[in-house]
């Protein structure tokens, strides 16, 4: 297919999804009020003070679906992915309205992941063999391909959901990840993945004006789990298919922020003797707030981190193996240093969140702080 046609379809898919998502959001907001899908701040994990409607993910999904049906290439695998996405979105709607239990959501997510894996043959079938004493370049998963792939999809689905803690954070990080996958798809001439990611990125961008701080609507589990599911499934279609040794780092870099935050949350909670599913206020965005940044600043920092990881993934795709390994090692060092700074800040004179109004939300700046101080006096 000529290059100008590919670029034209990518731009059209992005624009259509963005425009539709933007115009779908106001009626979705009204619908959220009607069905009672409202996020009421009840604890110090919440960064907002007023009730805000959820279900914004329905607008993202609507914009994406319309765009992909018009411009996308729907083979058997993609149709299975879309069917699973419909299940994820339906689950999210019920969860945003009724607050479903974690076990039920986990089971339904497994079912949604199993559809493209078992019916659409969307599987991670091999990994890079890290055994230096083996002559085999790759380790074939065999019968473990199905459970490993389902674990990847469900894990990333929930990882994106976990970082949805500040206005515009999850949708922005997801759009950066989608744009990165779009760039990789163009470099590897994968038309289907390019159009799909263009539609997903466009839908995110169209929703962002309503979700950036101060947010008028949240995307809720409807949006965060849908975005995580799509990024997870498409990464298998477009990224795990490379067979250069270093290329297996690409999906982990693109989704690096949610993966790191989720892994850290699981380790932190298990070490404290709590369930990995129990909520807390130890996520990376909470740590940035505790360091003194307001919401907009914290989100901007995390956008920059995601963009840097994404750019690194693109460079890895197009670089020689030696250069790619050197770059990857440099990024890993930067990640370790950054994590030490963020999670060690409270030991260097900063104090973790103490439940006071000032610590709960610094987003309103000095005026809000002065107002709070006056109220306390």
N, C-alpha and C positions, 0 to 999 in steps of 0.2 A: 504494500500500500504506500502511495507517495507520502513523503514527509509532511507536506502542507495539509493533506487530508487528516493525518493523525493529529497534528497540532490543532487543527480546526475542531475536530471532534472532542479533544481534551478540553479546549477552551469552552466549547458549547456545553459540555457536560457540567463543567464547573459553574458556568454562569447560570444555567437553568436551575441547578440544584440550589445555588445561592439565592436567587430571586424567589423561588418557590418557598424555600425555608423561611425567608424573611417575611413573606406575606402570609404564610401559614401560622406564624407564631401568635399574632393577636387573637385569632379565633381559638387557638389552643389554650391561650391564657384564660379566656372566658370559660371555656369548657372545664378547665382545671378548677376554677372557682365554683362552677355549677356542681361538680361531682365531689367537691371537698378535698381535692388533692393539693393541700396547703402545707407548707413546711413551717411549723411553729417552733421558734427557738426555745428549747427546754433545758439545755445544759451548756456548759462552757466550751463545748466543742464547736458550737455554732458561731459563725462570724457575723451573722445578721441579728438585728434586734426586733424587726417587724416580721409578721407572717408573710411569706412569699409563695406564690403558686408554683407547683411542680409541673410535670408532664411536658416540659419544653422539648424533650427528646422526640415527642410525636411529630413536631414540626420538622426536626432534623431528618427523621426517618421518611416523612412524606416527601420532602424535597429530594432526598437521595433516591428514593424508589422511583419517583416520576422520571427523574433524569436518567437513571440506569435503564429503565424500560424503553426509553426513547433512543439513547445513544449506546447502550451497553451491548456486549456480545454474550448472550445467555446460553451457554452450553449446559450440560447436565450438572457439572460441578457447581457452577454459579447458581443455577436454579435451586440446588440443594442448600447452598449457602443462604440464599434469600429466604427459603422456607424456614431455615433455622433462625434467621434474623426476625422473621415475623413472630415466631414463638418467643424469642427473647423480648421483643417489644411488647407483646401481649402480656408477658409476665411482668415487665416493668410497669405497665399501666396499672395492673392489679396491685402491685406492690406500692406504687405511689399513692394509690387511693386507700388501700386496706392495710398496708404495712404487714406483708406476709412474713412468715417465719424463715429463718436462714436455711433450715434443712430442706424445706419445700422448694425454695429458690434454687438450691444447689442441685437437687434432683432434676428439675426442669431444665436447668442449664446444661446438664449432662446429656439430656435427651436432645436438646437443640444442637449441641456439638456433635452428637453421634450421627445425625442425619447426613451432613456433608462427608463425615469421616467414613461411615459404613456404606452409604448409598452412593455418594459422589466420589468415593475413592480419594478423598483429600487427606493424605497421610504423610507424616514425617517418617520416611522409611530408612533413613540413614543419618548418621552423625559423623563428624570428623573423628578419626581414630587418634586419640592423644597418647596412645601407648608407643613409646619410642623404640620398643623392641619388636614391634610388629611391622611386617612388610605391607600390610593392608592400609590403604589411605583412609578408608571409611569403615565405620562400624554399622553393620546392617541390623536394624531393630527386629526384623522378623515378626513374630507374633506380638511383640511389644509395641509395634507401630501404632496400633489403634488406641490403646490406653495412654500412650505418651502424647499422641496428637490431641486426644480429648482433654488431657490434663493441661496442655498448652493453651487450648482454646478457652477452657473454663478459667484457667489461671489469669490470662490476660483480660478476659471479660471482667473479672472482679478487681484486677489491678487498676484498671482505668476508673472503675467505680470508687475505689478507695482514695484516689487523688482528687475526687470531686468535692473539695472542702473549702475552696475560695471561689469568689465570683470569677467566672471566665477561665478558671484553671484547666479543668478537664477538657473542655471543648477546644481551648487553644492548643493544649499539648497534643490532642488528637488530630487537630488540623495540621500541625507541624509534622506529625508522624505520617499522615496521609500524603502530604506534599512530598515528603522524603521518599515514600514508597512510589509515588508518581514519578519522581526524578529517576529512581533506580529502574522502574519499568521502562521509561523512555530510553535509558542507556542500554538496556538489554532487549529493546524492541518488543516488549510485551504489551500489545495494544489493549487487550482485555483488562489487564491490571491497571494500566494507565488511565483508562476511561473510568473504571470503577473508583479509583482513588481520587480522581478529579471530582467526581460526583460527591464523594464523601467529604472531601475538603471544602467544596463549595457549600454543601449543606451546613457544615460547621461555621463557616464564615458568615453565612446568611443569618444564623442564629446569634452570633456574637454580640451585635449591637444591643440585644435585649438582656444578655447574660453578663456583660462586663460590669465591673463595679461602678455604681451601685446597681445590682441586678434587679431587673423587673420580673424575671421568671427564672426558675431553675430548670435544668433539663431532667432532673430526677434520675431514678434508676432506669427509667424508660430510655433516656439518652445515653447515660454513661455505660450501661451494659451493652447497648446496641453498638456504640462506637468501639468498645473493647472487643466485642465479638467480631465485628467486621475487620478490625485491624489484625486480630489473631488469625482469622481464616485466610485473609488475603495474603498475609505474610507467608503462609505455607504455600500458597499458589505461586507467589512471585519471588520469594526470597530464599526459601529452603531448597529451591530447585537448582541453585548454583552448586557446582562441584569443585570449585577452588577451595582449598583448605580454609583460608581466612574468611571466606564469604559467610560462613556459619555465624560469625560475630555480627553480621549486618542486622538481622531482626532484633537481636538483643540490644544493639545500640539504638536503633530507631525507637524501641519501646523501653529504653533504659530507665527513664525516670519512674514510670509506674512499676516496673519490675523491681527496681531497687527499693522503692518505698514499701511495696508489698512484702518483699523478703525481710526487710528490716522490721516491719510490723509483726510478722509471724514469729520471728526470733525473739523480739522484745516481749511479746505476750506470753509465749511459751516459757521463757526464762522467768517471767513473773508468776508462773503457775496459773495463768488464765487461758481461756479458750482463744485460739487464733482468730476466731470470728468476733470476739468481743471488741466493741469500739473503745478508742482511747484518744488522747490528745498528744500523740507522739509522732505524728506524720511530719514529713519534711516541711510542709507548708506551715504547720503549727510552730515548728522550731524557728522558722524565719520570722514569724510574728513575734515569738518570744524574744528574738534578738533585737527587736525594736522596729522592724520594717512594718509598714502598713500593708493592706491587702494588695493595692496596685503595685507596690514595689516588690512584694514577695512573688506575685504572679509574673511580673516582668523578669525577675531573676530566673524563675523556673522555665519561662519561655526561652530565655537565652540558653539555659542548660540543654533543653530539648533540641533547640535549633543547632547547637554545637555538636551534639551527639548525632543528629540527623545528617549534618554536613560531613561529619566523619564517616558515616555509613556510605554516603555517596562517593566520597574519595576512595574508600576501601574497595568499592565496586569497580572503580576505573583505574586503580593503581596496580603496580607490580606487587608481588607478594612480599618482598623484603621491605619496601617502603610502607606497605600496608601494616605489616607487623610492628614496625617502629612507631607508626602513628597510633596504632591500637594500644601499645604499651604506654605511650605518652598520655593518651586519654584515660587509661586506667589509673595512672598515677594522679592525674588531675582529679578524677572522681574520688579517690581515696583521700586526698588532701581536702577536697571540698566537704566530704562527709565528716572528716575530723573537725573542721571548722564549725560546721553547722551543729553537729551533735555534741561538740565539746564546748560550745559557747557558754553554756550555763555554768561551767566550771571555771570560766575565765572572767567572772564578774557579772555576767548576765544571770537573771533568775528565771526559772521556768514559770509558766502561767500559774498565777496564784488565785484566779477566780475573780479578781477585781474587774470592774467595768473597763478600766484603762487597758488592762492586759487582754481582755476579751476582744476588743476591737479598737485598734489604733488608726483605723482607716479614715476617721473624720478629722485627724490632725490635731493641732494645738487647740483649736476652738472647742472641739468636742471634749478634749481632756480638761480644759478649764471649766467647761460646763459641768462635767462629772465631779470635779473637785468641789465646785460650789454646792452641788447637791449633797455631797457627803458632809460638808461643813454645816 
